[in-house]
Amino acid sequence: MRQPGDEQSVVTSSQERRRELGQFLTPNPVADFMASLFDARPQELDLLDAGAGDGALTEALVRRLCASRLKPRRIFVTAFELDETKIELLHATLRRCQQECDSASIRFSATVLNEDFIAAAVPIVRKELFAPKQPRFNAAIVNPPYRKIRSDSSARLLLRSAGIETGNLYAGFVALITKLLADRGELVAITPRSFCNGPYFKPFRADLLETMSLRRLHVFESRSAAFSCDNVLQENIIVHAVKGVPKPEQVIISSSSGASGGSVTEREVAYREVVSPADAEQFIHLAEGEAQDSARAVMGRLSASLPELGLSVSTGRVVDFRAKEFLRQQPGRDTAPLIYPCHFNGGFVHWPKEKARKPNAIVSNEQTRELLVPAGVYVLVKRFTAKEERKRIVACIYDSHQVRASLVGFENHLNYFHINGHGLAMNLAKGLAAFLNSTVVDVYFRQFNGHTQVNATDLRSLNYPAKAELEKLGRRIADPGMPQEEIDALVGEELF
Ligand SMILES: C[S@@+](CC[C@H](N)C(=O)[O-])C[C@H]1O[C@@H](n2cnc3c(N)ncnc32)[C@H](O)[C@@H]1O
């Protein structure tokens, strides 16, 4: 029978093994910051460190407690670590913790489990007959492994058996940890920001927000700052949350560069502004400053949903590597245009593109018919953009009048707005593209989307201006790719 972690058996180099294990060690300044977030000062601390690595997180917390005025009487640590090559270092760290505690007259003990945390925790959470008694952790500090888990993997099936549905190991770890915490137990976790929005993490988000009460969300200004030595290009977030207590009125939203000694900017934001009670998707919004507050207020005044506008947004149907045999570098008599982000040229698609690295065309026949949409005017939005880019939402118009083709294929790296699978009137398309390209939408979007994807669900979750307003705006737009100040001025005049 396959066991969780089987995927780790074929490793060729230590770097590859680290990637397999989702092993990115927390730098000391970040570990210290995480340790500083614990509020409660229990006399007896039962600490869980799942995926402990070298034990940097536990050590940071133990150090802090030993130096604090309100010292605990005792600290018990349970550290899980799957990688046997880390165990000696972990023991050494825990011996240092023991010495610190001895000097501070705190009783200390630690259990190191060189086991798969998921396999160990699931039976406890499921309260299986022969499972060990549920430990009552009142604190957990964690930087869980980040790795996708396939839908047929043993880790995924185990998690599912405990009622946890997720496609990434980190969310599985955090979900299990929240179940192992006692009421009023505190969690401080550093994870990718990807769970804050999107459909894949909806069950995890819903569970987290129901079980735990958010106290603080901390983000880093640059994607690479927190884990600079590990080349991690994830946006990360630190969550501090408490189990089984009422939601607070306010949540602290803070940010820092992630560099050692860097300053931390923080502000209090109403809980309902972080997770809107009206939002069935329960997106988590991070309004880091006044610009974000005002973008949120402006977007909150818009009232139309996409269905109310008669519009839909879908992901481009042509997945190029699955349709390889039908792709053509240049258009021919039997092809339809194939549109990629590289065809964006200002506010309009420019096609075909000479010397494009991507194919310009797709064969149009019975086999590809399902992948194509009828000629018309469509608003396209790039699906992959990063935090460092000037804009996260980049919209552009495809106009078949400029291309003269009866069908078109939109590649999967694009989202396209349509009306029941057909195009939009030009003024509506121009107004919509200009609205999407405005700074207000971009600033608002960045508050809840902390990864590199702009999913159709994200675009569906936005509030939009009324159709007549978009059309009126559209009549004033020559090119939705016009300079940003001009778009913002027109959008401001017409919509806000
Ligand atoms: C992101 S690293 C963090 C390490 C350490 N907590 C830190 O902050 O520096 C995640 C750790 O989890 C370990 N790990 C991966 N899969 C695991 C599993 N299924 N059970 C226990 N540990 C696991 C990895 O070997 C790695 O050391």
The ligand as an SDF file (V2000), in Angstrom:
LIG
                    3D

 27 29  0  0  0  0  0  0  0  0999 V2000
    8.4810   24.7520    4.8860 C   0  0  0  0  0  0  0  0  0  0  0  0
    9.5210   23.6850    5.7840 S   0  0  0  0  0  0  0  0  0  0  0  0
    9.5800   24.5160    7.3340 C   0  0  0  0  0  0  0  0  0  0  0  0
   10.5800   23.9980    8.2930 C   0  0  0  0  0  0  0  0  0  0  0  0
   10.6500   24.7170    9.6410 C   0  0  0  0  0  0  0  0  0  0  0  0
    9.3910   24.6450   10.3410 N   0  0  0  0  0  0  0  0  0  0  0  0
   10.9840   26.1530    9.4500 C   0  0  0  0  0  0  0  0  0  0  0  0
   10.0900   26.9790    9.5850 O   0  0  0  0  0  0  0  0  0  0  0  0
   12.1530   26.4570    9.1640 O   0  0  0  0  0  0  0  0  0  0  0  0
    8.4430   22.3140    6.0330 C   0  0  0  0  0  0  0  0  0  0  0  0
    9.0540   21.1090    6.7280 C   0  0  0  0  0  0  0  0  0  0  0  0
    8.0790   20.0750    6.7480 O   0  0  0  0  0  0  0  0  0  0  0  0
    8.7060   18.8280    6.5010 C   0  0  0  0  0  0  0  0  0  0  0  0
    7.7020   17.9010    5.9750 N   0  0  0  0  0  0  0  0  0  0  0  0
    7.3020   17.7670    4.6880 C   0  0  0  0  0  0  0  0  0  0  0  0
    6.3090   16.8680    4.6030 N   0  0  0  0  0  0  0  0  0  0  0  0
    6.0700   16.4510    5.8730 C   0  0  0  0  0  0  0  0  0  0  0  0
    5.1560   15.5280    6.4390 C   0  0  0  0  0  0  0  0  0  0  0  0
    4.2760   14.9030    5.6690 N   0  0  0  0  0  0  0  0  0  0  0  0
    5.1790   15.3430    7.7750 N   0  0  0  0  0  0  0  0  0  0  0  0
    6.0700   15.9970    8.5570 C   0  0  0  0  0  0  0  0  0  0  0  0
    6.9650   16.8700    8.0720 N   0  0  0  0  0  0  0  0  0  0  0  0
    6.9590   17.1050    6.7520 C   0  0  0  0  0  0  0  0  0  0  0  0
    9.8210   19.1740    5.5270 C   0  0  0  0  0  0  0  0  0  0  0  0
   10.8440   18.1950    5.5490 O   0  0  0  0  0  0  0  0  0  0  0  0
   10.2560   20.5320    6.0380 C   0  0  0  0  0  0  0  0  0  0  0  0
   11.3230   20.4120    6.9590 O   0  0  0  0  0  0  0  0  0  0  0  0
  1  2  1  0
  2  3  1  0
  2 10  1  0
  3  4  1  0
  4  5  1  0
  5  6  1  0
  5  7  1  0
  7  8  2  0
  7  9  1  0
 10 11  1  0
 11 12  1  0
 11 26  1  0
 12 13  1  0
 13 14  1  0
 13 24  1  0
 14 15  1  0
 14 23  1  0
 15 16  2  0
 16 17  1  0
 17 18  1  0
 17 23  2  0
 18 19  1  0
 18 20  2  0
 20 21  1  0
 21 22  2  0
 22 23  1  0
 24 25  1  0
 24 26  1  0
 26 27  1  0
M  CHG  2   2   1   9  -1
M  END
$$$$
